[in-house]
Amino acid sequence: MKRFFAASVASMALAVTVAAAQQTPPAQQTPPTPAQQTPPQDPSKDQQKVPDVTLQGCVTQGSGPTVFVLNNARVRPDDQNEKAKSFVIVAGAEDLMLKNHVNHEVTITGQAEAKVAPVPPPGQTVAEKDLPRLTAKTVTMVSDRCTNSSR
């Protein structure tokens, strides 16, 4: 009987110890150092989308069969005071068929990089890699040849 009583007391002691261990709050963690903290995300940054722009200019063949450049691009093609720009055209859709518009004057709607191309030396052009990108969503032909104002 003594053995039974001793085993019962030992079992009770073990059960109390386990129950007490489950109810003890976890050890407090040290707060992260400033280097470990991640900065809060700026929700307005995710909402800042580049607005679409419509440019008119001349499509020319770039350095490869799938590389195209929009030269003398203007938002207001009739405004001769507006400085014309050039963009590397990135097709935002597969059905734009840019190769069919080489040497045509077109209007392209899409998102343009704000990057400013460097000024080339006289008689030379800016390298394609230095041109801002224009991600084209739509292409509409204006003329089947580039006009003087677009060249």
Residue pairs with C-beta under 8 A, 6 or more apart in sequence:
50 111
50 112
51 111
52 109
52 110
52 111
52 137
53 75
53 109
53 110
53 111
53 112
54 75
54 107
54 108
54 109
55 70
55 73
55 74
55 75
55 85
55 87
55 107
55 108
55 112
55 134
56 73
56 74
56 75
56 77
56 105
56 106
56 107
56 108
56 142
56 150
57 70
57 71
57 72
57 73
57 74
57 77
57 84
57 86
57 87
57 105
57 106
57 108
57 150
58 70
58 71
58 72
58 103
58 104
58 105
58 106
58 146
58 150
58 151
59 68
59 69
59 70
59 71
59 89
59 98
59 101
59 102
59 103
59 104
59 106
59 139
60 68
60 69
60 71
60 102
60 103
61 67
61 68
61 69
61 102
62 68
62 69
62 88
62 128
63 128
65 99
67 88
67 128
68 88
68 89
68 98
68 99
68 101
68 102
69 86
69 87
69 88
69 89
69 128
69 131
70 86
70 87
70 89
70 106
70 108
70 134
71 84
71 86
71 146
71 150
71 151
72 84
72 85
72 86
72 146
72 149
72 150
72 151
73 84
73 85
73 86
73 87
73 108
73 134
74 82
74 84
74 85
75 82
76 82
77 149
77 150
80 149
85 117
85 132
86 117
86 126
86 131
87 112
87 113
87 131
87 132
87 133
87 134
88 128
88 131
88 132
88 133
88 134
89 98
89 108
89 133
89 134
89 136
90 133
90 134
90 135
90 136
91 98
91 136
92 110
92 111
92 135
92 136
92 137
93 136
93 137
96 136
96 138
96 139
97 139
98 136
98 139
101 139
101 141
103 145
103 146
104 141
104 142
104 143
104 144
104 145
104 146
105 141
105 142
105 143
105 145
105 146
105 147
105 150
106 139
106 140
106 141
106 142
107 139
107 140
107 142
108 134
108 136
108 138
108 139
108 140
109 136
109 137
109 138
110 134
110 135
110 136
110 137
110 138
111 134
111 135
111 137
112 132
112 133
112 134
112 135
113 132
113 133
113 134
114 132
115 131
115 132
115 133
116 132
117 126
117 130
117 131
117 132
118 126
118 130
119 126
120 126
